Each structure stands twice: as C-alpha cells, then as structure tokens.
Amino acid sequence: MFTRDIGVDLGSATTLVCVKGKGIIMREPSVVAYDVRNDAVRAVGSEAKAMIGRTPGSIIAVRPLKDGVIADFDVTAAMLKRFISQALKGSLFSRVRMVICIPAGVTEVESRAVYDAAKTAGAYDIDLIEEPMAAAVGAGLPIWDAAGNMVADIGGGTTDVAVISLGDIVTSQSLRQAGDDLDQAIIQYVKRKHNLLIGERTAEQIKIDIGSALPYEDEKVIEVRGRNLVDGLPKNINISSAEARDAMSDVIRQIVDTIRITLEKTPPELSADIIDRGITLTGGTALLRGLAELISRETGMPVQVAEKPIDCVVLGTAKRLDGSSGFENYVFRHGKRFR
C-alpha cells in the first residue's frame, strides 16, 4: 500500500514521466548541470538546459544519454532520482515500481546499465520495455492481433523501426541517429558554409522553425546569431528553409533507409497487412515537416503520424502499469537475467 508505480520514457533529448492514476506529470529535457568541484547536481531538466553553453568552468551542463543509451551512469542515476523525487513530491509513498523504456537495438550490457541506474535512483522493482513496443501500444495500434503493425519511433537519439504481430516484435531495425543528429548536421552546415559557429539550442530552433524533409509553401528565412570563425566576433546571418533541408538531408536519408530495410525483412503476409494499415510514426522528430510524406513516397506505403507522437512511448508505459490491453503478458528479452 506504500508503493507508487511510475512509467519513464528515458530519452536522449527529453524524459517523460507518468504516474499510475495521474497520467503524464513531467516532461523535461534530459539535461543535468553539476558542479565539478564537488560533483553536486545544481539543476536538471529545463533549468539545466537553459545553462547549456552559458556556464562557468566550475559547472558543466551535460546530456547523460547519447544515442538512446547511458553515456554517464552516475549523472543518469542522479537525474532519475531527481525526477522521481519531483514526481512524488508531497507523497507518502516510499517504494517505487518503475517501467522504463529503452531502444530496441540495445545490447544486454546497455540495458543492464539502465536497470542499474533506475535501481540506484531508488526504484525497488524495474520493468524494461522496448520503445517501439511501448510506442505502438501508446499509439493505439492493435498489436495483439495476428496481423502486421509497423511503427517507426523517431526520437532524439535513436530511430527504432519495428513490425509487431501477436504482441511481439517480428523484425526490427535500430538506427542511432535521429533528432539530435539533425541538430548536429545543421551546426556543421552553418560552420562549413557560413564560417559561423552556433550552439545546439540555436540549431534545434532552426530545425523546428524552418526545417523540413520536403519543400513546402511559404518557406521562411530566419536570422541566426553565432560566433564568426574568421575573426571570433559575434555575427548575424540569414538561413533559409532550403539550406536547413539541405543540411539535414543525409540524416533523413538514413532514417528512410532504415524503414526500407525493415520492410525488406518483413514476412510477405505481414507486408500485405502493412500495405493496408500503413506505417505509424511516433517520437518528436516525426513532427518534422514533410517527413511522413517523404517516407510514403520512398516506400510506397501509407504513412501517418500518431495523434500525440511525443507522448506515445510514455503512454505505452502507462498501459503497462495498468496491466491493460494484454500488455501484462509482455516480457523483455533480457529481463529475467536482471532479477
């Protein structure tokens, strides 16, 4: 009776937390700012993200997850502990059961690191779920039927593509490139073409404001500020939608190729189902203008973006917590070895 169930979508860019019976209660950037002098955590989430590129030498603002897996174990554990504390603020519940999502392509060592980080953060019972499974459930796909359902979860660090039937993954591909790599591609493009150095937040804003996978009506030009690499002084330049699209084209091509490879490995009967049901896109990068249309054009399949693409994975964990829709029978492939 003193237990609280929590679902966590532990993403490279954003972490979402839901509590059983309350729904999604937290949506924070996966960023931690800590003091290197005493290893004390100064801030997490939005407050820490605002510090990126603006901290003195004694404070470092970092993303402890890279490409969907843990890059810094201690910082990840500290971030999870802070998020759990905020989620249960004012609660009398002392024990935490946690459902946490990880990319489909992780190794046993990488999934074990997530399990141990959650344990260190204070959870006493941890359940791991592959992200495309949780995303498909959260998007409302009928994955328990004897029919093919294809989901592409395109987040910040990874692109997970899976074909699911009878409540399990039939075939899948995981690409460790997604939204964060689009940001880096924009940074490198501006640096190479305009001799201007911009930060991650500026690149992300370019992607959101004018980025696209295909040309669109009323394309814009926005002003970008950064540091001139020639003289080291601040400088303003204009970036067009066409330039942003050109910068991101290689990463977008790899995402489309990953979806194509998954389709090529799909059994023919399930392929016929996908022709009827289409491909469902989830994750924040699914909101990129023209991406669904481009994937449809390249694969010949109908493609739709989920109603709440950013929330699908954490909504899937909520259904796991409720034990609804048959999800209680799902077993993570490495799970028994962790107990």
C-alpha positions in Angstrom: 0.0 0.0 0.0 3.0 2.3 0.3 4.1 1.7 -3.4 3.8 4.1 -6.3 4.0 3.0 -9.9 5.9 5.2 -12.3 6.5 5.0 -16.1 9.5 6.7 -17.6 10.4 7.4 -21.3 14.1 7.9 -20.8 15.0 9.7 -24.0 18.3 11.3 -25.1 16.6 14.7 -25.6 13.5 14.6 -23.3 12.4 12.4 -20.4 8.7 12.0 -19.8 7.3 10.6 -16.5 3.8 9.3 -15.8 2.3 8.1 -12.5 -0.3 5.4 -12.4 -3.7 7.0 -11.9 -2.4 10.5 -12.8 -1.2 10.3 -16.3 1.8 12.3 -17.6 3.1 14.6 -14.9 6.5 15.6 -16.1 8.1 16.4 -19.4 11.7 17.6 -19.0 14.9 17.9 -21.1 17.4 15.1 -20.3 20.0 17.5 -19.1 21.9 17.8 -15.9 24.0 20.7 -14.6 26.5 19.7 -11.9 29.4 21.4 -10.1 32.7 19.7 -10.9 34.3 20.8 -7.7 32.1 18.6 -5.5 30.0 16.6 -8.0 26.8 18.2 -6.7 23.9 18.4 -9.0 22.9 22.0 -9.5 19.9 21.6 -11.8 18.1 19.1 -14.0 15.6 19.4 -16.9 14.6 22.8 -18.3 16.6 24.7 -15.8 19.8 22.8 -16.7 19.1 23.1 -20.4 18.9 26.8 -20.1 22.5 26.7 -18.8 24.0 24.8 -21.9 26.8 27.0 -23.3 26.4 29.6 -20.6 28.1 28.0 -17.6 31.4 29.0 -15.9 34.2 26.5 -15.8 33.1 25.1 -12.5 29.7 24.0 -13.7 29.0 21.6 -16.6 25.7 21.1 -18.3 25.5 17.7 -20.0 23.2 15.2 -21.6 23.9 11.9 -19.8 22.3 9.8 -22.5 23.7 9.6 -26.0 22.1 7.7 -28.9 19.4 6.3 -26.6 21.9 4.7 -24.1 23.6 5.8 -20.9 26.9 7.7 -21.5 27.4 8.8 -17.9 26.0 6.3 -15.3 26.3 8.5 -12.2 24.7 11.5 -13.8 21.9 9.5 -15.3 21.1 7.9 -11.8 21.2 11.4 -10.2 18.8 12.7 -12.9 16.4 9.8 -12.4 16.5 10.3 -8.7 15.6 14.0 -9.0 12.8 13.2 -11.4 11.4 10.5 -9.1 11.5 13.0 -6.2 9.7 15.7 -8.2 7.1 13.2 -9.4 6.3 12.0 -5.9 6.6 15.4 -4.2 4.3 15.5 -1.2 3.5 11.8 -1.5 3.5 9.4 1.4 4.6 6.5 -0.9 8.0 5.3 -0.1 8.5 2.5 -2.6 8.7 3.0 -6.3 8.0 0.5 -9.0 9.3 1.7 -12.4 8.5 0.8 -16.0 11.3 2.3 -18.2 11.7 2.3 -22.0 14.9 1.6 -23.9 15.7 1.4 -27.7 15.1 -1.9 -29.3 18.7 -2.3 -30.6 20.5 -2.0 -27.3 22.8 -4.7 -26.0 22.3 -6.6 -22.8 25.1 -4.5 -21.2 23.4 -1.3 -22.2 20.0 -2.4 -20.9 21.6 -3.6 -17.7 23.1 -0.1 -17.3 19.6 1.4 -17.5 18.3 -1.2 -15.0 21.1 -0.4 -12.5 20.7 3.3 -12.9 17.0 3.0 -12.0 17.9 0.8 -9.1 20.5 3.4 -7.9 17.9 6.1 -8.2 15.7 4.4 -5.7 13.3 2.1 -7.6 12.9 -1.3 -6.0 11.2 -3.1 -8.9 12.2 -2.2 -12.5 10.5 -3.4 -15.7 12.1 -2.6 -19.0 10.2 -2.2 -22.3 11.5 -1.8 -25.8 10.5 1.6 -27.2 8.7 0.5 -30.4 6.5 -1.8 -28.3 5.6 0.9 -25.9 5.1 3.4 -28.8 2.8 1.1 -30.7 0.7 0.5 -27.6 0.6 4.2 -26.8 -0.4 5.0 -30.4 -3.4 2.6 -30.0 -2.2 0.1 -32.6 -3.9 -3.4 -32.4 -0.6 -5.2 -31.8 -2.2 -8.2 -30.2 -3.9 -9.2 -33.5 -2.5 -11.8 -35.9 -1.6 -9.0 -38.3 1.3 -6.8 -39.0 1.6 -3.3 -37.4 4.6 -1.2 -38.3 5.8 1.6 -36.1 8.8 4.0 -36.5 9.7 5.7 -33.3 12.0 8.6 -34.3 13.2 10.4 -31.1 16.2 12.4 -30.2 18.9 9.8 -30.1 17.6 6.8 -31.9 15.3 5.7 -34.7 13.5 2.4 -33.8 11.5 0.7 -36.5 9.6 -2.5 -35.8 6.9 -4.8 -37.2 4.8 -6.2 -34.5 2.3 -9.0 -34.5 0.6 -11.0 -31.7 2.1 -8.8 -29.1 5.8 -9.3 -30.0 8.4 -7.8 -32.4 8.7 -9.8 -35.6 11.5 -7.8 -37.1 13.2 -4.5 -36.2 16.0 -2.1 -37.0 17.6 0.4 -34.8 19.5 3.5 -36.1 21.5 5.5 -33.6 20.7 8.7 -35.5 17.6 10.9 -35.0 16.7 14.4 -33.9 19.9 15.2 -32.2 21.9 14.3 -35.3 19.7 16.7 -37.4 20.8 19.4 -35.0 24.4 18.5 -35.4 24.1 18.4 -39.1 22.7 22.0 -39.1 25.7 23.1 -36.9 28.2 21.6 -39.3 26.5 23.0 -42.3 26.4 26.6 -40.9 30.0 26.2 -39.8 31.1 24.9 -43.3 29.2 27.2 -45.5 29.0 30.4 -43.4 32.1 30.2 -41.1 29.7 30.7 -38.2 29.7 28.6 -35.0 26.2 28.1 -33.5 25.1 26.2 -30.4 22.8 23.2 -30.0 19.8 25.3 -28.9 20.1 27.5 -32.0 20.4 24.5 -34.3 17.3 22.9 -32.7 15.4 26.2 -33.1 16.3 26.3 -36.8 15.0 22.7 -37.2 11.7 23.5 -35.5 11.1 26.9 -37.1 12.1 26.2 -40.8 13.3 22.6 -41.0 11.6 20.2 -43.4 12.1 16.9 -45.3 10.4 18.3 -48.5 9.8 21.7 -49.9 6.7 23.4 -48.5 4.7 26.5 -49.2 5.6 29.9 -47.6 9.2 28.8 -46.8 10.9 31.2 -44.5 14.3 32.8 -43.9 15.3 33.4 -40.3 18.2 35.3 -38.7 20.8 33.3 -36.8 23.4 34.5 -34.4 26.7 32.9 -33.6 30.4 33.4 -33.5 32.4 34.2 -36.7 35.2 31.7 -37.0 37.3 34.1 -39.1 37.6 37.0 -36.6 36.0 35.5 -33.5 33.4 38.2 -33.2 29.6 37.8 -32.9 27.8 37.8 -36.3 24.3 37.5 -37.7 23.4 35.6 -40.9 20.2 34.5 -42.6 19.3 30.8 -43.0 16.6 29.7 -45.5 14.4 26.6 -45.3 16.2 25.2 -48.3 19.5 25.4 -46.5 18.1 23.7 -43.4 16.7 21.0 -45.6 20.0 20.5 -47.4 21.8 20.3 -44.1 19.6 17.6 -42.7 19.2 15.5 -45.9 21.9 12.9 -45.2 20.4 12.0 -41.8 16.9 12.0 -43.2 18.1 9.6 -45.9 19.5 7.2 -43.3 16.2 7.2 -41.4 14.2 6.5 -44.6 16.7 3.7 -45.5 16.3 2.1 -42.0 12.5 1.9 -42.6 13.0 0.5 -46.1 15.4 -2.2 -44.7 12.8 -3.2 -42.1 10.2 -3.6 -44.8 12.5 -5.7 -46.9 13.0 -8.1 -43.9 9.2 -8.4 -43.1 7.5 -11.7 -43.9 5.2 -11.4 -47.0 1.9 -11.9 -45.1 2.7 -9.2 -42.7 3.9 -6.9 -45.6 0.4 -7.3 -47.0 -1.1 -6.1 -43.7 1.2 -3.0 -43.7 0.0 -2.1 -47.2 -3.5 -1.9 -45.7 -2.6 -0.4 -42.2 0.3 1.8 -43.2 3.3 2.9 -41.1 2.8 4.9 -37.9 5.4 7.5 -36.9 6.0 8.4 -33.3 8.6 10.4 -31.4 9.3 14.1 -31.6 11.2 14.0 -34.9 8.0 12.6 -36.5 6.7 16.2 -36.4 9.4 17.4 -38.9 7.6 18.9 -41.9 7.2 16.6 -44.8 8.8 13.6 -43.2 5.7 11.4 -43.4 5.1 12.4 -47.0 8.8 11.6 -47.9 8.7 8.2 -46.2 5.4 7.4 -48.0 6.9 8.5 -51.4 10.0 6.4 -50.9 8.4 3.2 -49.6 5.1 3.3 -51.4 3.2 2.7 -48.1 0.6 4.9 -46.4 2.2 6.8 -43.5 0.5 8.6 -40.7 1.8 10.4 -37.7 0.4 9.3 -34.3 -2.1 11.7 -32.6 0.4 12.5 -29.8 3.7 11.3 -31.2 5.9 12.7 -28.4 3.8 11.1 -25.7 3.3 7.6 -27.3 6.1 5.8 -25.6 5.2 7.1 -22.1 1.5 6.4 -22.7 2.6 2.8 -23.5 4.3 2.6 -20.1 1.1 3.8 -18.5 -0.8 1.0 -20.1 1.8 -1.4 -18.9 1.3 0.0 -15.4 -2.4 -0.5 -15.7 -2.0 -4.1 -16.9 -4.4 -3.3 -19.7 -4.8 -4.3 -23.4 -2.9 -7.6 -22.8 0.4 -5.7 -22.2 0.8 -7.6 -18.9 2.0 -10.6 -20.8 4.9 -8.8 -22.5 8.3 -10.0 -21.4 11.5 -8.0 -22.1 14.1 -10.3 -23.7 16.9 -9.5 -21.2 14.6 -9.0 -18.2 14.9 -12.4 -16.4 18.7 -12.1 -16.2 18.4 -8.9 -14.2 16.2 -10.2 -11.4 
